[in-house]
Amino acid sequence: MFGPIEFILAGVLVGFCVGITGVGGGSLMTPILISLFKIEPHIAIGTDLLYAAISKFCGSMVHAKKLNIVWPIVIWLALGSIPASLMTHWVLDHYLSQSSNYKAVLTTVLGFMLTLTGLSIMFRAHIERFFNRFRHTTIDLNNTPPFNIEGKRIYVVIMGFILGVFVTLSSVGAGAFGIMALILMFPNLPMIRIIGSDVVHAVLLTSVAGFAHMSSGNVDFHLLGWLLLGSIPAIIIGTLISSRLPERMIRKILGITLFALGINFILHPVKTKPIEKPHTAQLISTENSVQA
């Protein structure tokens, strides 16, 4: 039986890796909760979505202060992702939540996203060299041409829709895949502004998806609190000492680990029916019923 100490240590591990490598917490935390702590997949995903929203919020404030956010990108991404997230959750809640296929769908999608994330981490250098062909070699942040999203809005909305579906199903993908898509669509936009815009959109998407899962009782608030208690200080420490550690080697290890976990989830998805909702979520559902 696992307790607060183990959950705090998991938060420390994930937070430290995020601080050093910048790899999104969702791609690390969700498989740890499912594989190591044997948390129900729907509870792990719902809890991790709120975990990601809270942990990314501080980063979004930094980007906002430094004016690294392109709000038209955030808005048009959200116009696709938020409705997609709500619709995906509605389908899950009304058609799959009581099905024996429920956890199989979640873990298979999670495995698919983890596999792609692992590959993107392992081959990051090759991917960046490929993307750099579409970018100017030098970009002056103080003398960039006016940003223009005309003609690309529909593509941004479609990309947001895809992210909304997969993030709601797996809690993975709001960061890495959003950044790659934005690089392709806006090759002349400075990377720091792509990252800033993606982080803010990730906060919005994971918040909406997390609250949707919470309404279905898929969030364990005690678990969430212990994870945040361990991860937030570890993120700060990891960021401060990242320049002194072999980031490239750590990324390769993370990439291989995520790839292996993804393949395992695809080949061996969880197939049993959901057992029960966490006690904290049941209390919320009961209180809502009484108030209604």
Kinemage of the C-alpha trace (Angstrom):
@kinemage 1
@onewidth
@group {chain A} dominant
@subgroup {mainchain}
@vectorlist {calphas} color= white
{ca met a 1} P 0.000 0.000 0.000
{ca phe a 2} L 1.457 3.328 -1.050
{ca gly a 3} L 1.211 6.469 1.068
{ca pro a 4} L 2.067 10.192 1.040
{ca ile a 5} L 5.846 9.645 1.177
{ca glu a 6} L 5.846 7.578 -2.014
{ca phe a 7} L 3.620 10.092 -3.823
{ca ile a 8} L 5.805 13.012 -2.736
{ca leu a 9} L 8.897 11.173 -3.983
{ca ala a 10} L 7.163 10.554 -7.320
{ca gly a 11} L 6.450 14.291 -7.514
{ca val a 12} L 10.104 15.025 -6.743
{ca leu a 13} L 11.275 12.650 -9.486
{ca val a 14} L 8.942 14.052 -12.129
{ca gly a 15} L 9.526 17.659 -11.111
{ca phe a 16} L 13.293 17.205 -11.171
{ca cys a 17} L 13.175 15.683 -14.674
{ca val a 18} L 10.903 18.473 -15.894
{ca gly a 19} L 13.254 21.106 -14.463
{ca ile a 20} L 16.300 19.569 -16.137
{ca thr a 21} L 14.891 18.534 -19.511
{ca gly a 22} L 11.695 20.515 -19.976
{ca val a 23} L 9.807 17.304 -20.766
{ca gly a 24} L 6.146 17.682 -19.876
{ca gly a 25} L 5.042 16.282 -16.550
{ca gly a 26} L 2.072 14.449 -18.071
{ca ser a 27} L 4.210 12.128 -20.137
{ca leu a 28} L 6.070 11.080 -16.978
{ca met a 29} L 3.494 11.285 -14.197
{ca thr a 30} L 0.611 9.357 -15.762
{ca pro a 31} L 2.568 6.166 -16.579
{ca ile a 32} L 4.174 6.265 -13.110
{ca leu a 33} L 0.766 6.466 -11.442
{ca ile a 34} L -0.624 3.619 -13.548
{ca ser a 35} L 2.370 1.287 -13.737
{ca leu a 36} L 4.031 1.808 -10.359
{ca phe a 37} L 1.230 2.867 -8.017
{ca lys a 38} L -1.508 0.884 -9.783
{ca ile a 39} L -3.827 3.904 -9.873
{ca glu a 40} L -6.902 3.407 -12.071
{ca pro a 41} L -6.137 4.892 -15.540
{ca his a 42} L -9.096 7.291 -15.511
{ca ile a 43} L -8.090 8.549 -12.038
{ca ala a 44} L -4.430 8.887 -13.043
{ca ile a 45} L -5.287 10.841 -16.193
{ca gly a 46} L -7.813 13.132 -14.494
{ca thr a 47} L -5.489 13.866 -11.567
{ca asp a 48} L -2.511 14.424 -13.835
{ca leu a 49} L -4.415 16.927 -15.987
{ca leu a 50} L -4.988 19.192 -12.989
{ca tyr a 51} L -1.412 18.547 -11.858
{ca ala a 52} L -0.175 19.717 -15.271
{ca ala a 53} L -2.416 22.793 -15.256
{ca ile a 54} L -1.146 23.928 -11.847
{ca ser a 55} L 2.523 23.150 -12.496
{ca lys a 56} L 2.486 24.885 -15.899
{ca phe a 57} L 0.698 27.970 -14.578
{ca cys a 58} L 3.841 29.429 -13.002
{ca gly a 59} L 5.707 29.021 -16.289
{ca ser a 60} L 2.914 30.755 -18.173
{ca met a 61} L 3.167 33.757 -15.824
{ca val a 62} L 6.874 34.074 -16.595
{ca his a 63} L 6.203 33.991 -20.350
{ca ala a 64} L 3.415 36.562 -19.972
{ca lys a 65} L 5.705 38.910 -18.048
{ca lys a 66} L 8.359 38.620 -20.771
{ca leu a 67} L 5.763 39.166 -23.541
{ca asn a 68} L 6.502 35.783 -25.104
{ca ile a 69} L 2.841 34.946 -25.772
{ca val a 70} L 1.190 35.325 -29.185
{ca trp a 71} L -2.430 35.593 -28.096
{ca pro a 72} L -4.032 35.008 -31.527
{ca ile a 73} L -2.354 31.573 -31.608
{ca val a 74} L -3.554 30.777 -28.077
{ca ile a 75} L -7.118 31.889 -28.835
{ca trp a 76} L -7.471 29.975 -32.107
{ca leu a 77} L -5.892 26.855 -30.622
{ca ala a 78} L -8.329 27.071 -27.719
{ca leu a 79} L -11.282 27.493 -30.086
{ca gly a 80} L -10.464 24.028 -31.396
{ca ser a 81} L -9.109 22.298 -28.296
{ca ile a 82} L -11.612 23.278 -25.614
{ca pro a 83} L -14.763 22.156 -27.490
{ca ala a 84} L -12.905 18.989 -28.548
{ca ser a 85} L -11.924 18.305 -24.938
{ca leu a 86} L -15.477 18.768 -23.669
{ca met a 87} L -16.936 16.593 -26.435
{ca thr a 88} L -14.343 13.866 -25.850
{ca his a 89} L -15.081 13.834 -22.142
{ca trp a 90} L -18.828 13.714 -22.833
{ca val a 91} L -18.379 10.651 -25.038
{ca leu a 92} L -16.188 8.998 -22.425
{ca asp a 93} L -18.603 9.772 -19.610
{ca his a 94} L -21.801 8.745 -21.383
{ca tyr a 95} L -20.696 5.841 -23.554
{ca leu a 96} L -17.487 4.326 -22.173
{ca ser a 97} L -17.316 5.038 -18.430
{ca gln a 98} L -19.207 1.870 -17.490
{ca ser a 99} L -17.808 -0.256 -20.301
{ca ser a 100} L -15.143 -2.908 -19.936
{ca asn a 101} L -13.384 -1.169 -22.847
{ca tyr a 102} L -13.073 2.112 -20.945
{ca lys a 103} L -9.598 1.621 -19.490
{ca ala a 104} L -8.426 -0.257 -22.577
{ca val a 105} L -9.200 2.805 -24.723
{ca leu a 106} L -7.475 5.163 -22.280
{ca thr a 107} L -4.333 3.064 -21.875
{ca thr a 108} L -4.041 2.324 -25.607
{ca val a 109} L -4.252 6.025 -26.482
{ca leu a 110} L -1.823 6.766 -23.653
{ca gly a 111} L 0.583 4.175 -25.062
{ca phe a 112} L 0.343 5.715 -28.525
{ca met a 113} L 1.085 9.211 -27.194
{ca leu a 114} L 3.937 7.983 -24.989
{ca thr a 115} L 5.508 6.171 -27.945
{ca leu a 116} L 5.431 9.317 -30.064
{ca thr a 117} L 6.752 11.397 -27.165
{ca gly a 118} L 9.603 8.953 -26.555
{ca leu a 119} L 10.581 9.029 -30.227
{ca ser a 120} L 10.439 12.833 -30.311
{ca ile a 121} L 12.741 13.013 -27.270
{ca met a 122} L 15.248 10.462 -28.590
{ca phe a 123} L 15.466 12.092 -32.020
{ca arg a 124} L 15.062 15.680 -30.880
{ca ala a 125} L 18.308 16.858 -32.488
{ca his a 126} L 17.339 15.396 -35.880
{ca ile a 127} L 13.841 16.878 -35.624
{ca glu a 128} L 15.223 20.310 -34.749
{ca arg a 129} L 17.647 20.206 -37.685
{ca phe a 130} L 14.753 19.319 -39.977
{ca phe a 131} L 12.599 22.171 -38.648
{ca asn a 132} L 15.486 24.635 -38.890
{ca arg a 133} L 15.372 24.289 -42.676
{ca phe a 134} L 12.079 26.177 -42.560
{ca arg a 135} L 13.344 28.909 -40.274
{ca his a 136} L 15.570 31.921 -40.818
{ca thr a 137} L 19.060 31.347 -39.440
{ca thr a 138} L 18.970 34.540 -37.392
{ca ile a 139} L 15.888 36.160 -35.852
{ca asp a 140} L 16.032 39.501 -34.091
{ca leu a 141} L 13.435 39.458 -31.305
{ca asn a 142} L 13.357 43.284 -31.290
{ca asn a 143} L 12.920 43.645 -35.050
{ca thr a 144} L 10.539 40.930 -36.204
{ca pro a 145} L 7.847 41.558 -38.813
{ca pro a 146} L 4.261 41.930 -37.537
{ca phe a 147} L 2.702 38.575 -36.753
{ca asn a 148} L -0.024 37.540 -39.186
{ca ile a 149} L -2.274 34.537 -38.648
{ca glu a 150} L -4.444 35.222 -41.707
{ca gly a 151} L -4.939 32.150 -43.862
{ca lys a 152} L -3.770 29.773 -41.125
{ca arg a 153} L -6.589 30.075 -38.617
{ca ile a 154} L -8.374 26.944 -39.800
{ca tyr a 155} L -5.167 24.897 -39.490
{ca val a 156} L -4.575 26.214 -35.973
{ca val a 157} L -8.155 25.343 -34.976
{ca ile a 158} L -7.797 21.827 -36.448
{ca met a 159} L -4.531 21.344 -34.582
{ca gly a 160} L -6.207 22.524 -31.399
{ca phe a 161} L -9.059 20.064 -31.959
{ca ile a 162} L -6.623 17.154 -32.336
{ca leu a 163} L -4.755 18.179 -29.192
{ca gly a 164} L -8.020 18.523 -27.289
{ca val a 165} L -9.025 14.948 -28.102
{ca phe a 166} L -5.699 13.279 -27.320
{ca val a 167} L -4.862 15.322 -24.223
{ca thr a 168} L -8.280 14.593 -22.703
{ca leu a 169} L -7.853 10.880 -23.400
{ca ser a 170} L -4.249 10.554 -22.220
{ca ser a 171} L -3.095 13.794 -20.473
{ca val a 172} L -0.081 13.674 -22.841
{ca gly a 173} L 0.742 15.849 -25.861
{ca ala a 174} L -0.195 19.416 -24.954
{ca gly a 175} L 3.469 20.480 -24.990
{ca ala a 176} L 5.670 18.555 -27.391
{ca phe a 177} L 3.205 18.054 -30.242
{ca gly a 178} L 1.760 21.538 -29.965
{ca ile a 179} L 5.231 23.048 -30.318
{ca met a 180} L 6.110 20.921 -33.355
{ca ala a 181} L 2.863 21.864 -35.099
{ca leu a 182} L 3.363 25.574 -34.419
{ca ile a 183} L 6.930 25.441 -35.759
{ca leu a 184} L 5.646 23.996 -39.015
{ca met a 185} L 2.820 26.526 -39.328
{ca phe a 186} L 4.836 29.582 -38.240
{ca pro a 187} L 8.474 28.901 -39.239
{ca asn a 188} L 9.523 32.546 -38.865
{ca leu a 189} L 8.135 33.006 -35.370
{ca pro a 190} L 10.862 33.097 -32.669
{ca met a 191} L 11.039 29.817 -30.754
{ca ile a 192} L 10.588 31.503 -27.372
{ca arg a 193} L 7.228 32.882 -28.494
{ca ile a 194} L 6.144 29.506 -29.826
{ca ile a 195} L 7.021 27.938 -26.471
{ca gly a 196} L 5.298 30.725 -24.512
{ca ser a 197} L 2.123 30.450 -26.583
{ca asp a 198} L 2.099 26.662 -26.285
{ca val a 199} L 2.546 26.753 -22.496
{ca val a 200} L -0.383 29.152 -22.030
{ca his a 201} L -2.593 27.059 -24.300
{ca ala a 202} L -1.547 23.929 -22.386
{ca val a 203} L -2.665 25.571 -19.131
{ca leu a 204} L -6.080 26.356 -20.625
{ca leu a 205} L -6.527 22.909 -22.173
{ca thr a 206} L -5.374 20.867 -19.186
{ca ser a 207} L -7.508 23.014 -16.865
{ca val a 208} L -10.655 22.439 -18.922
{ca ala a 209} L -9.929 18.727 -19.399
{ca gly a 210} L -9.002 18.353 -15.733
{ca phe a 211} L -12.187 20.018 -14.482
{ca ala a 212} L -14.216 17.884 -16.896
{ca his a 213} L -12.641 14.742 -15.455
{ca met a 214} L -13.202 16.132 -11.951
{ca ser a 215} L -16.930 16.466 -12.647
{ca ser a 216} L -16.977 12.713 -13.326
{ca gly a 217} L -15.067 11.882 -10.167
{ca asn a 218} L -11.802 11.123 -11.936
{ca val a 219} L -9.585 13.277 -9.696
{ca asp a 220} L -8.037 12.237 -6.393
{ca phe a 221} L -7.312 15.503 -4.593
{ca his a 222} L -5.228 13.950 -1.829
{ca leu a 223} L -2.971 12.383 -4.445
{ca leu a 224} L -2.825 15.676 -6.359
{ca gly a 225} L -1.735 17.569 -3.248
{ca trp a 226} L 1.094 15.156 -2.414
{ca leu a 227} L 2.361 15.178 -6.012
{ca leu a 228} L 2.446 18.984 -6.131
{ca leu a 229} L 4.155 19.143 -2.741
{ca gly a 230} L 7.041 17.102 -4.115
{ca ser a 231} L 7.216 18.397 -7.671
{ca ile a 232} L 7.080 22.183 -7.359
{ca pro a 233} L 10.300 22.537 -5.298
{ca ala a 234} L 11.963 19.861 -7.466
{ca ile a 235} L 11.104 21.763 -10.670
{ca ile a 236} L 12.797 24.877 -9.265
{ca ile a 237} L 15.884 22.944 -8.142
{ca gly a 238} L 16.134 21.031 -11.422
{ca thr a 239} L 15.904 24.255 -13.410
{ca leu a 240} L 18.644 25.908 -11.337
{ca ile a 241} L 21.142 23.044 -11.706
{ca ser a 242} L 20.190 21.936 -15.224
{ca ser a 243} L 23.286 23.519 -16.765
{ca arg a 244} L 25.554 21.326 -14.611
{ca leu a 245} L 23.977 17.975 -15.509
{ca pro a 246} L 24.239 15.812 -18.689
{ca glu a 247} L 20.881 16.877 -20.126
{ca arg a 248} L 21.424 14.999 -23.402
{ca met a 249} L 22.006 11.674 -21.648
{ca ile a 250} L 19.024 12.187 -19.329
{ca arg a 251} L 16.814 12.981 -22.330
{ca lys a 252} L 17.868 9.764 -24.071
{ca ile a 253} L 17.097 7.703 -20.974
{ca leu a 254} L 13.702 9.396 -20.634
{ca gly a 255} L 12.955 8.913 -24.319
{ca ile a 256} L 13.768 5.208 -24.237
{ca thr a 257} L 11.764 4.753 -21.019
{ca leu a 258} L 8.676 6.514 -22.385
{ca phe a 259} L 8.909 4.624 -25.667
{ca ala a 260} L 9.099 1.282 -23.821
{ca leu a 261} L 6.176 2.220 -21.558
{ca gly a 262} L 4.149 3.297 -24.571
{ca ile a 263} L 4.717 0.016 -26.388
{ca asn a 264} L 3.792 -1.877 -23.217
{ca phe a 265} L 0.508 0.029 -22.861
{ca ile a 266} L -0.336 -0.580 -26.524
{ca leu a 267} L 0.410 -4.319 -26.353
{ca his a 268} L -1.036 -4.828 -22.856
{ca pro a 269} L -3.807 -2.269 -22.244
{ca val a 270} L -5.724 -2.405 -18.988
{ca lys a 271} L -8.960 -4.235 -19.773
{ca thr a 272} L -10.803 -4.538 -16.490
{ca lys a 273} L -13.847 -2.440 -15.657
{ca pro a 274} L -13.350 0.656 -13.467
{ca ile a 275} L -13.613 -0.306 -9.798
{ca glu a 276} L -14.672 2.835 -7.969
{ca lys a 277} L -14.173 6.563 -7.864
{ca pro a 278} L -11.889 8.119 -5.255
{ca his a 279} L -13.471 9.018 -1.930
{ca thr a 280} L -12.888 12.750 -2.416
{ca ala a 281} L -14.572 12.713 -5.809
{ca gln a 282} L -17.558 10.774 -4.395
{ca leu a 283} L -18.033 13.435 -1.741
{ca ile a 284} L -18.149 16.146 -4.418
{ca ser a 285} L -20.679 14.186 -6.485
{ca thr a 286} L -22.870 13.639 -3.381
{ca glu a 287} L -22.760 17.313 -2.448
{ca asn a 288} L -23.715 18.338 -5.999
{ca ser a 289} L -26.673 15.933 -5.945
{ca val a 290} L -27.910 17.336 -2.599
{ca gln a 291} L -27.605 20.910 -3.838
{ca ala a 292} L -29.480 20.062 -7.049
